[in-house]
Amino acid sequence: QVQLVESGGGLVQPGGSLRLSCAASKSLFSIYRMSWYRQAPGKQRELVASITSGGDANYKESIKGRFTISRDNAKNTVYLQMNSLKPEDTAVYYCNAVDYSGGSYNNYWGQGTQVTVSS
């Protein structure tokens, strides 16, 4: 089992920045991949960025150059630094963890944190 606790969401003006945090209940080295997803009203949840236990990062095309995913292994925490925010970035952001145990890959989700970009 992996528990995930997100924080850092809020209201920000267009062009502003926010940093989301996701604290995991176990070592990141034992988690195959950590990701950030988002879900806007009326839309499907989509992958924003992910980072593997080896540090390989991948990003959704539309946020490349604006968002950065990183990890602090000592704190078992993954971050999403979001710069140059746009109104279309408004969504609930969810942290996701995939680990391998019991012979299968398992998905875990945080409770979500609201990000609102508006003037």
BELLIN-V908067 format. One record per residue. N is the residue number from 1. RES is the residue in three letters. PHI is phi in degrees with one decimal (* if undefined). OMEGA is omega in degrees with one decimal (NA if undefined). D_FIRST is the distance of its C-alpha to the first C-alpha in Angstrom with 2 decimals. Layout:
<<N:RES:PHI:OMEGA:D_FIRST> <N:RES:PHI:OMEGA:D_FIRST>>
This chain:
<<1:GLN:*:176.0:0.00> <2:VAL:-130.4:172.6:3.77> <3:GLN:-97.8:-178.3:6.65> <4:LEU:-125.9:178.6:9.92> <5:VAL:-125.8:180.0:13.35> <6:GLU:-95.1:173.6:16.45> <7:SER:-157.4:173.4:20.00> <8:GLY:107.2:178.8:23.44> <9:GLY:-73.3:178.5:24.68> <10:GLY:161.1:179.9:28.15> <11:LEU:-100.7:-179.4:31.66> <12:VAL:-142.4:178.9:33.50> <13:GLN:-78.9:175.3:36.82> <14:PRO:-54.0:-176.8:37.31> <15:GLY:89.8:-179.0:37.42> <16:GLY:-82.5:-176.6:35.20> <17:SER:-131.8:172.1:31.93> <18:LEU:-144.8:172.3:28.49> <19:ARG:-123.5:175.8:25.50> <20:LEU:-92.8:177.5:22.02> <21:SER:-122.9:176.2:19.20> <22:CYS:-136.0:179.9:15.43> <23:ALA:-94.5:-179.6:13.70> <24:ALA:-99.1:-176.5:10.22> <25:SER:-87.3:177.1:8.44> <26:LYS:-143.5:-176.7:8.68> <27:SER:-59.5:178.0:11.72> <28:LEU:-64.5:179.6:12.80> <29:PHE:-67.3:179.9:14.38> <30:SER:-94.9:179.5:11.28> <31:ILE:-109.3:-175.4:10.54> <32:TYR:-62.7:-176.6:13.16> <33:ARG:-152.2:173.4:14.25> <34:MET:-113.7:-176.0:14.11> <35:SER:-140.5:168.2:16.39> <36:TRP:-114.4:172.8:18.32> <37:TYR:-117.5:173.7:19.54> <38:ARG:-143.0:178.4:22.18> <39:GLN:-138.8:176.8:23.77> <40:ALA:-89.4:-179.6:27.34> <41:PRO:-55.6:178.2:29.06> <42:GLY:76.0:-178.3:30.13> <43:LYS:-122.4:177.5:28.42> <44:GLN:-77.9:175.9:25.49> <45:ARG:-66.5:-178.2:22.40> <46:GLU:-132.0:177.8:23.14> <47:LEU:-75.3:178.8:21.69> <48:VAL:-101.5:-177.8:23.22> <49:ALA:-159.4:177.5:22.01> <50:SER:-144.8:178.1:19.45> <51:ILE:-144.8:-177.8:19.13> <52:THR:-87.7:177.7:17.89> <53:SER:-62.5:177.8:16.83> <54:GLY:-86.9:176.1:20.56> <55:GLY:95.3:178.1:21.65> <56:ASP:-75.9:-177.0:23.12> <57:ALA:-112.0:175.0:23.36> <58:ASN:-136.0:-174.9:24.44> <59:TYR:-133.7:168.5:25.88> <60:LYS:-64.6:-173.0:27.21> <61:GLU:-55.6:-173.2:30.94> <62:SER:-71.6:-178.9:32.05> <63:ILE:-112.7:178.9:30.23> <64:LYS:-59.2:-179.8:31.12> <65:GLY:88.0:179.8:33.08> <66:ARG:-111.9:-178.6:31.91> <67:PHE:-109.6:176.7:28.14> <68:THR:-135.7:174.9:26.43> <69:ILE:-98.0:179.5:22.77> <70:SER:-147.8:-177.6:22.06> <71:ARG:-139.4:173.1:19.56> <72:ASP:-117.0:-174.0:19.91> <73:ASN:-64.7:-179.5:18.00> <74:ALA:-66.5:-178.8:19.22> <75:LYS:-103.6:-176.9:17.71> <76:ASN:52.5:-173.0:14.42> <77:THR:-129.7:174.1:15.99> <78:VAL:-112.9:-177.7:17.22> <79:TYR:-119.3:169.2:20.46> <80:LEU:-129.3:176.3:22.59> <81:GLN:-86.5:-176.5:26.22> <82:MET:-117.4:179.2:28.30> <83:ASN:-115.5:178.0:32.08> <84:SER:49.6:-174.8:35.04> <85:LEU:-66.2:-179.5:33.18> <86:LYS:-120.4:177.7:34.80> <87:PRO:-54.7:-179.8:34.88> <88:GLU:-71.7:174.1:33.18> <89:ASP:-83.6:179.1:30.06> <90:THR:-61.8:-177.0:29.64> <91:ALA:-178.7:166.4:26.35> <92:VAL:-88.8:-178.4:23.00> <93:TYR:-101.8:-177.2:20.79> <94:TYR:-118.4:173.2:17.09> <95:CYS:-90.8:-179.7:14.59> <96:ASN:-133.0:176.0:12.44> <97:ALA:-127.6:174.4:10.06> <98:VAL:-121.8:174.6:10.22> <99:ASP:-123.6:-179.3:8.86> <100:TYR:-115.5:179.1:10.41> <101:SER:-154.5:179.7:9.17> <102:GLY:62.8:178.1:10.95> <103:GLY:82.3:-179.8:13.80> <104:SER:-149.1:174.4:12.60> <105:TYR:-86.0:-176.9:11.46> <106:ASN:-125.3:-179.6:8.62> <107:ASN:-102.8:175.8:9.31> <108:TYR:-131.4:-177.1:7.87> <109:TRP:-128.5:170.1:10.76> <110:GLY:-83.5:-175.1:12.30> <111:GLN:-82.9:179.8:15.07> <112:GLY:93.4:176.4:17.83> <113:THR:-137.9:-174.7:20.85> <114:GLN:-80.9:171.9:24.42> <115:VAL:-118.9:179.5:26.79> <116:THR:-123.3:179.4:30.42> <117:VAL:-111.4:-174.5:33.18> <118:SER:-159.1:175.5:36.55> <119:SER:-93.5:NA:39.90>>
